[in-house]
Amino acid sequence: QVQLVESGGGLVQPGGSLRLSCAASGSNFGIYTMGWYRQAPGKQRELVGAITSGENTNYADSVKGRFTISRDNAKNTVYLQMNSLKPEDTAVYYCNAKWRFSSYWGQGTQVTVSS
């Protein structure tokens, strides 16, 4: 069982930056593929990006070049660095841990990009 707690969300102006964190409890954090998802009002949840146990990353086209995912296995934490934020990045951001048939979600953190 893995419990995930996201933090770092908030209100930011267009063009600004935020760094989200997702702290995981439990053991064997390093084996999980960690993903960041987001859900805007009235829209389906979508993958923002993910990082594998081998630290390979992939990103949605809409965030490539602006967002960076990293992980610190010693701290059981995954990060999402978001730069050049746009109003369309406004959403609740969720952390996900996946390994084989197991999948765990955090409670989400709100990111609002507005002037």
Secondary structure, 3 states (H helix, E strand, C coil): CCCEEEECCEEECCCCCEEEEEEECCCCHHHCEEEEEEECCCCCCEEEEEECCCCCEEECCCCCCCEEEEEEHHHCEEEEEECCCCHHHCEEEEEEEEECCEEEECCCEEEEECC
